[in-house]
Amino acid sequence: MKKIVIFASGSGSNAENIYHQLHSTVEIQCIFCNNSKAGVIERAERLNIPLVIFNRSEWTDSQTIENQISELNPDLIVLAGFLWKVPESFVARFPQKIINIHPALLPNYGGKGMYGQHVHEAVIAAKEPKSGITIHYVNEHYDEGEYILKAECELTSLDTPDTLAQKIHELEFQYFPLTIQKLLTA
């Protein structure tokens, strides 16, 4: 059975969806979370997935998390709503093993501060005809890693940041588990 670890900062809906879609073929070894109030904590406990909560210094100033990941030796590291920049040493230690999902069609609407509702507001304000998701490998820069998959949705003049968020969420739920599975069987 292939093994993954998931990093999340928020509600954990993508982490739970990945679990439900892939649990028969993929083991989620652990969920790592940098937010002690995140909803993903309750989801991990309910799904009986081991959980590690860590702080900024454990992430940036030491190799604590890197060493834990090395011990687990996952086939893939999945960022599912994880908001901190991945340190260069982490990227170098796990090349082409870290993937992220971004709620826009990169390279547009990416970079520091462009996450969640901020992205949707910017897309709507620009009156874009479409948006979507980009699943990509992680490198040392925000949202600049090699693209793995893009999926689009059409926008109308009636869309709001909230309705766009729902469209994006549907794309995430559909394509993220499939992309993970494909990468693990390649």
N, C-alpha and C positions, 0 to 999 in steps of 0.2 A: 504494500500500500504506500502510495506517495504521501509525503508529509509537507505541511506548510505551517508557517506562523503568520499571524495577522497583527498588524499595528493599527490601533484606532484611537481617536480622541473624543468621539461624540456618542451618538445614540447606539451605534453598533448594528443598525439595520442591514447594512451590507455584509457585515461579519455573520450575522444570523442567517441571511439568505445564502451565503456561501456554504455554511454548515448544512442547511436543509437540502441544498441542491447537490452537494458533493460528499456527504458524510459516508456514503457506502463505498466510495473509492478513494477518498482523500482523508487523511487524519489531520485535524487541526491540533497541533501539539500544544499551542499556547496562544493566548491573546495578550499582547503587550499594550498597556494604556498609560498615557502621560497625564491623565485628568482624573483625579480621585472622585469626581462627581459625575463622571460620564455614564450614560445609560448602558454602554457596552459591558460594564461591570456586572450589572444584574443579568444581562443576557448570557454572559460567560458562565456565571454561577448556575443559572437555570439549565443551560445546555451541558453542564458538567465539563467545561473546557478550562484547563489550568489558566490562571491569570497572573500577570506580573504588572504591578503599578509602579511606575518609576518617575523620578523627578528630572529636572533639567540637568543638574550636574551629573547624574548617572548617565545621561544621554550624551552630553557634550564633553565632559571633563575627564572621563575615564573610559575604560574598555569594559565596564560592567555588563552592559547590554550586549555588546559584540561577543563577549566570551560566553554569555548564556546562549546566544544564537548558535555559536560554534559548537557548543556541547549538544544542542538539539539536532544540529546538522540537517536542517530542512531542505527540501528540494526547491522551495520557493518561499520568498518573503513577500507578503501582500500588504500594501498600505491601503486600508479601507477607511478613508476619512481621517487620516493621520495628518496633523497640521504642522508638525515641526520639520524643519529642514534636516535631511539626513547628512550626518557628518561625512566628510571626504574619506576618512579612515574606514568608516562602515561600508561605503560604496566600494572602496578598493578591496576590502576583505571579502565581499560577496558580489563580485562582478556578474552582471547579467542574471542575477538571482532575485533582484528587488523590483517589484512592479507597483505602479500606482494607478489610480483612476482619477481623472480630472473631469469636472462637470462642465466642460466646454470643448470646442473643437480647437485644439492647440494648433499653431502657436498663439492664436488669439485668446485673450482673457486668461492668460497664465501668469505665473510669477508670484512673488511675495505679496501676501494679502489678498490674492485672488482665490477664494474658496467659498463654497456654499452660496449663501444668499448674495454675497458681494459680486460673484460671477453673474448670477441671474439678473441682478439689478443692472449691471453694466451691459449685458447683452440686450436687455429690453430697452434701456436708454439709447442704445445705438441703433435701435430699430432693425436689428438683424433679421433676415428672412428665415434663418435656421440656426440651430444650436446642436448640441449633442454631447457625447462623451469621448474622451481619449484615454485609452489604456496604454501606458508607456513604461519602459524601463526607467529606473531612477538613476540619475547621475548626480554629480556634485552641485548642480544648479536646479532651482525650482522649475519643474515642468519642462525641462529641456531634453530629457532622455529620449532614446529611439522609440518611435511609435510602434505599437503592436496592433492596435485596432482603433478605428473611429466608427462611431455610429451616430447618425443624424436624426433630428426631428424638425419638422416644419413649425414655424411660428406664424401666428396671425396677429392682426392689430388688436385683438381682444386679449392676448396673453399678458399676464402680469408676472412678476418674479415668482409668485407662488404657483401659478399654473405651469410655468416653465420648470420650476423645481420638481413638480410631479412628473412631467414628461421625462426629465433627466433621470429621476429615480427609477422609472419604469425601464429605461435603457440600461441603467446600472444593474438592476435585478436580472435583466435578460442576458446581458453580454458579459458581465464580470465572471460569473461562475464558468460559463462556457470557455472563456479565454484562459482562465486558470487551468481548466481541464485540458485544453488543447496544448498549453505550454508543458504540462506535466507528462503528456503522452508523446511529445515530439521527440 
